[in-house]
Amino acid sequence: MIKTKILKTGVSSLLKSKIGKPTVQKSYLFMGTQPKGKINPNSLGYVCPDKTINFATDKVANNYAKNVVVQALNSKKPYEKSVVLKGKRILYEMNGTSNRCSIPNGSEGIWVHGHPDLFGKGKTVPFSAIDYTSFRSMDGLEQAIIYNSKGQESKLIKTAGKKTLFDKIMSKILPPENYKAMKELSQIGACNADYGSALLSVNEKNAKWKLRQLTIKRIFALIRKDTPKTEYYTQQAEELFNKEIEKATKNEKLAKVLHNFWTKKADKLGVQYSTNFENLV
């Protein structure tokens, strides 16, 4: 549900204000409270010259990010909103579509976005493989948080993860930066493979078998250097996979399957996973 690309940065039109002027009313609006009595604008925050928003505390910044994301999910036409914050500063804020949003390359801090309802109010899925890839591939990101329309969250936090014997050997052979890059790529590859397998398990059991058969046929066609057959089996496999994925997204069982995937695989993938989505716990 997430697509990574470079975007121009800036604050949402919902928070437009003259540079340096306090955004008192808007800040209260998005924190879900109303001003009472005399307000000290400095206790909330202000728009900086670089268009980022600087709040008084980390907590206020986190509340702001949560509330604008949840508000987008509860709008007349629900959409995903992506927010990046570091400490008490909102660095980026971007509106997405009903099923995807973007995050700028090189983002740092905490990345927050929403997943719209799929199976009823607040019932949606946790992280996708693309969410994980975007999060894992940006060294500066420490946490990723997904909110549902009820304000409940799913969270990934980067960890050292388990080291296999292979990891231990390679960490001694390769320079630190090379080992880090190798580890990152291997974890992303493992996530994509295992995640795809989890998606296929949502539907009938023979979907995996059919896909495996097509993959084997494709390999033999490659060995024989039979280009037409290779292309044919590749296309067949892609069509079958896409068909099964489309079916899976309409099955409420999908949410639990993906929750189980993250519960079992998170440590292997170098992250800590937690959620309080009511349809998952």
Secondary structure, DSSP 8 states (H G I E B T S, - for coil): -EEE--------GGG---TT-B-HHHHHHHTT----SS--GGGTEEE-TTS-EEESSHHHHHHHHHHHHHHHHTSSS---EEEEEETTEEEEEEE--SS-EEE-TT--EEEEEE---SSSTT------HHHHHHHHT-TTEEEEEEE-TTS-EEEEEE------HHHHHHHHHS-HHHHHHHHHHHHHHHHHHHHHHHHHTTS-THHHHHHHHHHHHHHHHHHTT-HHHHHHHHHHHHHHHHHHHHHHTT-THHHHHHHHHHHHHTTTTTEEEEE--TTT-
